[in-house]
Amino acid sequence: MLSRSNTTLVSHFDCPGGGQVWVENGIMYVGHQRPTSGTTIVDVSDPANPKHLATIDVPEGWHSHKVRVSNGIMIVNHERFGKAGPDEFGGGLAIYDVSRPSQPKLITKWLTKGGGVHRFDFDGRYAYISPTAEGYVGNIVMILDLADPAKPQEVGRWWIPGQWTGGGEQYPWDNWVPPRCHHPLRFGDRLYVSYWHHGFFILDISDMSKPKAISGVNTSPVYPHPTHTCLRIPQKLRGRDVMIVADEDVAKLWPAAPSFVWVYDITNEQMPVSIATFQVPGLDIDGAPQPPMTGCHQPSERFHGTVIPIAWFAQGMRLVDFADPFAPREVGFYMPDAAPGAERPSSNDVTVDDRGLIYLVDRVNGVDIIETSAFS
């Protein structure tokens, strides 16, 4: 049953379940979790009355569950979904002109070998992506230049030594989970990269053609959840540089309590130090295993001040204040009803627009538009 604290539901937009939601200039973009639904574009200039503008579909066997928009350019991923699907469609990125959001126009498709692209960041010029690539085991880090969106150009790539088996590197993980770049996020001349059950890495991209590893940490040998997102806080907190690291409550290496958020002090970026964690109050009482998709998933990559909305799967959306990074605290939450046919909520992604409205997409169905006073 819907419950909330310091939040108010403005409206609900009914659509297939989503993997990511993004809002730019009063337009909402939803990347859908399951084919054949690809991307839905919605006018939310009046947030109480969202209006459908356009839908882009994908074939069975491929999904397009991530979307980012900047400078009138929309990028969506194409990633293999299961083992079926036409090979000729191919994995990669589709690049659209959305200067008229009701009439998205495909500019080009950038193709890669293998399963395609998972998550990515996009600043209007460069895309920081996690593709599969020929000769590599698992996804790697890649930077694309979209100065000419019709002709994306690879600028640089990075991988964990051992992934490039096609280049003769010895593969050292026969007794471990294969490496997989999950999600690069840029801040300044750094990339903060989650690498699933291989932890996270901080990369120096001051020379984008030659990304260099500064440091890395892997908690998976002790905590069985994969590293999902590394979110750098732009301002100093208590005089320290801080990064929020979300573990995803899926693909656990053994049965475990729900995943949570780590707080790292990266003031000395050669030596990241965990200084705190945050778990939804009362969720993990005794450390006993709980079903997957009970705990943490994805923080909003946009936020105001020190309060970050976080999609927490079956726990809805949590508003967490990191003003004191040594003691993060919950300052509000929004727990939606379960989607039709589902046993519980599955809050998959969350974002914030320039009006301070929050957009929460459910993995099964729909987007909730939410107000809060927590940002003021």
C-alpha positions as CSV (number, residue, x, y, z in Angstrom):
1,M,0.0,0.0,0.0
2,L,1.3,3.5,-0.9
3,S,3.0,5.2,2.0
4,R,5.2,8.3,2.1
5,S,7.2,10.8,4.2
6,N,8.0,14.3,3.0
7,T,6.8,13.4,-0.5
8,T,3.6,14.0,-2.4
9,L,2.4,12.2,-5.6
10,V,1.8,14.8,-8.4
11,S,0.7,12.3,-11.1
12,H,1.3,8.8,-12.5
13,F,2.1,8.1,-16.1
14,D,1.0,4.6,-17.2
15,C,3.5,2.9,-19.5
16,P,5.5,-0.3,-19.7
17,G,8.1,-0.9,-17.0
18,G,11.3,1.1,-17.3
19,G,15.0,0.8,-16.8
20,Q,15.8,4.5,-16.8
21,V,13.9,7.8,-16.7
22,W,15.4,11.2,-17.8
23,V,13.9,14.7,-18.0
24,E,15.2,17.5,-20.1
25,N,13.5,20.8,-20.8
26,G,10.1,19.6,-19.6
27,I,10.2,16.4,-21.6
28,M,10.4,13.0,-20.0
29,Y,12.2,10.1,-21.7
30,V,11.6,6.5,-20.5
31,G,13.8,3.6,-21.5
32,H,11.8,0.4,-21.2
33,Q,12.9,-2.8,-19.6
34,R,11.4,-5.4,-21.9
35,P,11.1,-5.5,-25.7
36,T,9.3,-4.7,-27.8
37,S,8.9,-1.4,-25.9
38,G,12.0,0.8,-26.6
39,T,11.7,4.4,-25.6
40,T,8.7,6.6,-24.7
41,I,8.8,10.4,-24.9
42,V,6.3,12.4,-22.7
43,D,5.6,16.1,-22.3
44,V,5.7,16.9,-18.5
45,S,5.7,20.7,-18.8
46,D,2.4,20.3,-16.8
47,P,3.5,17.6,-14.4
48,A,0.0,16.9,-13.2
49,N,-1.0,16.0,-16.8
50,P,1.7,14.1,-18.6
51,K,1.1,13.9,-22.4
52,H,2.4,11.1,-24.5
53,L,4.4,12.4,-27.5
54,A,6.1,9.4,-29.2
55,T,7.2,5.8,-28.8
56,I,10.1,4.0,-30.4
57,D,10.0,0.2,-30.5
58,V,12.7,-2.5,-30.7
59,P,12.5,-6.1,-31.9
60,E,12.1,-9.1,-29.7
61,G,15.5,-10.2,-28.3
62,W,16.9,-6.7,-27.9
63,H,16.1,-4.1,-25.3
64,S,16.6,-0.3,-25.1
65,H,16.3,0.3,-21.4
66,K,18.7,3.3,-20.9
67,V,18.3,6.8,-22.3
68,R,20.1,10.1,-21.9
69,V,19.4,13.5,-23.6
70,S,21.5,16.7,-24.0
71,N,21.5,19.5,-26.6
72,G,18.6,18.0,-28.5
73,I,20.4,14.7,-28.9
74,M,18.9,11.5,-27.5
75,I,21.1,8.4,-27.0
76,V,19.5,5.0,-26.2
77,N,21.3,1.7,-25.8
78,H,20.6,-1.5,-27.7
79,E,21.5,-4.6,-25.7
80,R,20.8,-8.3,-26.3
81,F,17.8,-9.5,-24.1
82,G,18.1,-13.2,-23.6
83,K,19.4,-15.4,-26.4
84,A,16.8,-14.8,-29.1
85,G,16.6,-11.8,-31.4
86,P,17.7,-11.0,-34.9
87,D,21.5,-10.7,-35.1
88,E,21.2,-8.1,-37.9
89,F,19.7,-5.6,-35.5
90,G,22.9,-5.5,-33.5
91,G,24.0,-4.1,-30.2
92,G,25.2,-0.6,-29.7
93,L,23.8,2.9,-29.4
94,A,21.0,4.6,-31.4
95,I,21.4,8.4,-31.7
96,Y,18.3,10.6,-32.3
97,D,17.5,14.2,-33.1
98,V,14.9,15.1,-30.5
99,S,14.8,18.9,-31.1
100,R,11.2,18.2,-31.9
101,P,10.4,15.6,-29.2
102,S,7.1,14.5,-30.8
103,Q,9.1,13.5,-33.9
104,P,12.3,11.8,-33.0
105,K,14.5,11.3,-36.0
106,L,17.2,8.6,-36.1
107,I,20.5,10.1,-37.0
108,T,22.6,7.0,-36.9
109,K,23.3,3.8,-35.1
110,W,26.7,3.0,-33.6
111,L,27.3,-0.8,-33.6
112,T,29.6,-2.9,-31.5
113,K,30.2,-6.6,-31.4
114,G,28.6,-9.0,-28.9
115,G,25.8,-8.1,-26.5
116,G,25.8,-4.4,-27.0
117,V,25.8,-1.5,-24.5
118,H,24.5,-1.5,-21.0
119,R,24.6,1.9,-19.1
120,F,26.3,5.1,-20.1
121,D,26.8,8.8,-19.3
122,F,26.4,11.6,-21.9
123,D,27.4,15.3,-21.5
124,G,26.2,16.6,-24.8
125,R,29.6,16.0,-26.5
126,Y,31.0,12.8,-25.2
127,A,29.3,9.5,-24.3
128,Y,31.0,7.3,-21.7
129,I,29.7,3.8,-22.3
130,S,30.0,0.2,-21.3
131,P,30.0,-1.9,-24.5
132,T,31.0,-5.4,-25.3
133,A,33.7,-5.4,-27.9
134,E,35.4,-7.9,-30.2
135,G,38.3,-9.7,-28.5
136,Y,37.3,-8.8,-24.9
137,V,35.7,-10.8,-22.1
138,G,32.8,-8.8,-20.7
139,N,32.0,-5.1,-21.1
140,I,34.7,-2.5,-21.1
141,V,34.9,1.3,-20.7
142,M,34.8,3.3,-23.9
143,I,34.5,7.1,-24.7
144,L,32.8,8.2,-27.9
145,D,33.0,11.7,-29.4
146,L,29.6,12.9,-30.7
147,A,30.7,16.3,-31.9
148,D,29.1,15.1,-35.2
149,P,26.3,12.9,-34.0
150,A,26.1,11.3,-37.4
151,K,29.7,10.1,-37.1
152,P,30.5,8.9,-33.6
153,Q,34.2,8.5,-33.1
154,E,35.9,6.3,-30.5
155,V,38.3,8.5,-28.5
156,G,39.6,6.0,-25.9
157,R,39.0,2.8,-24.1
158,W,40.0,1.1,-20.8
159,W,39.7,-2.4,-19.4
160,I,41.0,-4.5,-16.6
161,P,44.2,-6.2,-17.7
162,G,43.2,-9.7,-18.6
163,Q,39.9,-8.8,-20.3
164,W,41.6,-8.5,-23.8
165,T,42.1,-12.1,-24.5
166,G,42.0,-11.4,-28.2
167,G,45.1,-9.3,-27.7
168,G,46.9,-12.2,-26.0
169,E,46.3,-11.2,-22.4
170,Q,46.1,-14.0,-19.9
171,Y,42.7,-14.4,-18.4
172,P,43.0,-14.7,-14.6
173,W,39.4,-15.2,-13.4
174,D,38.6,-18.8,-14.1
175,N,37.5,-19.2,-10.5
176,W,35.6,-15.8,-10.3
177,V,32.8,-13.9,-11.9
178,P,33.8,-12.6,-15.4
179,P,34.6,-8.9,-15.4
180,R,31.9,-6.5,-16.6
181,C,32.0,-2.7,-16.8
182,H,28.6,-1.6,-15.6
183,H,28.4,2.1,-15.5
184,P,30.9,4.9,-16.1
185,L,30.1,8.4,-14.7
186,R,32.1,11.5,-15.5
187,F,33.0,14.3,-13.1
188,G,35.7,16.7,-14.3
189,D,38.6,14.8,-15.7
190,R,37.7,11.6,-13.8
191,L,35.5,8.6,-14.6
192,Y,34.0,6.8,-11.7
193,V,33.4,3.3,-13.0
194,S,31.4,0.5,-11.5
195,Y,32.7,-3.0,-12.5
196,W,30.0,-5.4,-11.1
197,H,31.7,-8.1,-9.0
198,H,35.1,-6.5,-9.7
199,G,34.2,-3.4,-7.7
200,F,34.9,0.1,-8.8
201,F,37.7,2.1,-10.4
202,I,38.6,5.8,-10.6
203,L,40.1,6.7,-13.9
204,D,42.0,9.7,-15.0
205,I,40.7,10.9,-18.3
206,S,42.6,14.2,-18.6
207,D,43.9,12.5,-21.8
208,M,40.8,10.8,-23.1
209,S,42.7,8.8,-25.5
210,K,44.6,7.1,-22.7
211,P,42.5,6.6,-19.6
212,K,44.6,5.7,-16.6
213,A,43.5,3.8,-13.5
214,I,44.1,5.7,-10.3
215,S,42.7,3.3,-7.8
216,G,40.0,0.6,-7.3
217,V,38.2,-1.2,-4.5
218,N,36.2,-4.5,-4.6
219,T,33.9,-5.5,-1.8
220,S,32.4,-8.5,-3.6
221,P,34.7,-11.1,-2.0
222,V,33.1,-10.1,1.4
223,Y,29.7,-8.6,0.4
224,P,28.1,-10.6,-2.4
225,H,26.3,-7.8,-4.2
226,P,27.6,-6.3,-7.5
227,T,28.8,-2.7,-7.6
228,H,26.2,-0.8,-9.6
229,T,26.9,3.0,-9.6
230,C,29.7,5.3,-8.4
231,L,28.3,8.8,-7.9
232,R,30.8,11.6,-7.1
233,I,29.4,14.4,-4.9
234,P,30.4,17.7,-6.7
235,Q,31.0,19.7,-3.5
236,K,33.1,18.9,-0.5
237,L,31.3,17.5,2.5
238,R,32.9,18.1,5.9
239,G,36.0,19.2,3.9
240,R,36.2,15.9,2.2
241,D,35.8,14.6,-1.4
242,V,33.0,12.0,-1.2
243,M,31.7,9.3,-3.6
244,I,28.4,7.4,-3.1
245,V,28.6,3.7,-4.2
246,A,25.4,1.8,-4.7
247,D,25.4,-2.0,-4.8
248,E,22.6,-3.6,-6.7
249,D,20.4,-6.2,-5.0
250,V,20.7,-8.8,-7.8
251,A,23.2,-11.5,-8.9
252,K,24.3,-12.2,-5.4
253,L,27.2,-14.5,-5.1
254,W,25.5,-16.3,-2.1
255,P,22.2,-15.7,-0.2
256,A,22.5,-12.5,1.7
257,A,20.8,-9.5,3.4
258,P,19.7,-6.7,1.0
259,S,22.3,-4.5,-0.6
260,F,23.0,-0.9,0.5
261,V,24.9,2.3,-0.2
262,W,28.5,2.8,0.7
263,V,30.0,6.2,1.4
264,Y,33.7,6.6,0.4
265,D,36.1,9.4,1.3
266,I,38.2,9.9,-1.9
267,T,40.1,13.0,-0.8
268,N,43.2,10.9,-1.4
269,E,41.9,9.2,-4.5
270,Q,44.7,6.7,-4.6
271,M,43.2,5.3,-1.4
272,P,39.4,5.4,-1.2
273,V,38.2,4.7,2.3
274,S,34.7,3.6,3.3
275,I,33.5,6.0,6.0
276,A,29.8,5.0,6.3
277,T,26.9,3.0,4.8
278,F,23.2,3.6,4.5
279,Q,20.5,1.0,4.6
280,V,16.7,1.6,4.7
281,P,15.8,1.7,8.4
282,G,14.4,-1.6,9.7
283,L,15.1,-3.5,6.4
284,D,18.0,-5.5,7.6
285,I,17.4,-6.5,11.2
286,D,19.6,-9.5,11.7
287,G,21.6,-10.0,8.5
288,A,19.5,-12.9,7.4
289,P,19.2,-13.5,3.6
290,Q,16.3,-11.9,1.8
291,P,15.0,-12.3,-1.7
292,P,16.7,-10.4,-4.6
293,M,15.5,-7.0,-5.5
294,T,14.6,-6.1,-1.9
295,G,17.4,-3.6,-1.4
296,C,19.3,-0.9,-3.2
297,H,19.5,-0.2,-6.9
298,Q,20.3,3.2,-8.3
299,P,20.8,6.8,-7.0
300,S,19.6,9.7,-9.1
301,E,22.5,11.0,-11.1
302,R,21.0,14.5,-10.7
303,F,20.2,15.9,-7.3
304,H,20.0,19.2,-5.4
305,G,22.4,20.0,-2.5
306,T,23.2,17.0,-0.4
307,V,19.9,15.1,-0.6
308,I,20.0,12.3,-3.1
309,P,16.9,10.3,-4.2
310,I,17.7,6.6,-4.5
311,A,15.6,3.9,-6.2
312,W,15.5,1.1,-3.6
313,F,13.6,-1.7,-5.5
314,A,10.9,-3.1,-3.2
315,Q,11.4,-0.1,-0.8
316,G,10.4,2.5,-3.3
317,M,12.3,5.8,-3.4
318,R,14.4,6.9,-0.5
319,L,15.6,10.5,0.1
320,V,19.0,10.4,1.8
321,D,20.9,13.4,3.1
322,F,24.7,13.0,2.9
323,A,25.5,16.4,4.4
324,D,27.3,14.6,7.1
325,P,29.0,11.8,5.1
326,F,29.9,10.0,8.2
327,A,26.2,9.6,9.2
328,P,23.9,9.7,6.2
329,R,20.2,9.9,7.2
330,E,16.9,9.4,5.6
331,V,14.8,12.6,5.2
332,G,11.8,11.2,3.3
333,F,10.6,8.3,1.2
334,Y,7.9,7.4,-1.3
335,M,6.6,3.8,-1.3
336,P,4.4,3.2,-4.4
337,D,1.8,0.5,-4.7
338,A,2.9,-2.6,-6.5
339,A,2.3,-2.5,-10.3
340,P,-0.7,-4.5,-11.6
341,G,0.2,-8.2,-11.4
342,A,3.3,-7.6,-9.2
343,E,3.6,-8.7,-5.5
344,R,5.6,-5.6,-4.5
345,P,7.1,-2.4,-5.9
346,S,10.1,-2.6,-8.1
347,S,11.5,1.0,-8.2
348,N,14.2,0.8,-10.8
349,D,15.5,4.3,-11.5
350,V,14.9,7.9,-10.4
351,T,15.8,11.3,-11.6
352,V,15.2,15.0,-10.7
353,D,14.4,17.9,-13.1
354,D,15.3,21.6,-12.8
355,R,12.1,22.3,-10.9
356,G,13.0,19.9,-8.2
357,L,10.4,17.3,-9.2
358,I,11.3,13.6,-8.8
359,Y,10.5,11.0,-11.4
360,L,10.4,7.3,-10.2
361,V,10.1,4.5,-12.8
362,D,8.9,1.1,-11.8
363,R,10.5,-1.9,-13.5
364,V,7.1,-3.4,-14.2
365,N,4.8,-0.5,-15.0
366,G,4.7,3.3,-15.0
367,V,6.4,6.5,-13.8
368,D,5.4,8.4,-10.6
369,I,6.0,12.2,-10.5
370,I,6.7,13.3,-7.0
371,E,7.1,16.5,-5.0
372,T,9.2,17.0,-1.9
373,S,10.3,19.7,0.4
374,A,13.5,17.9,1.2
375,F,15.5,19.9,-1.4
376,S,14.6,23.3,0.1
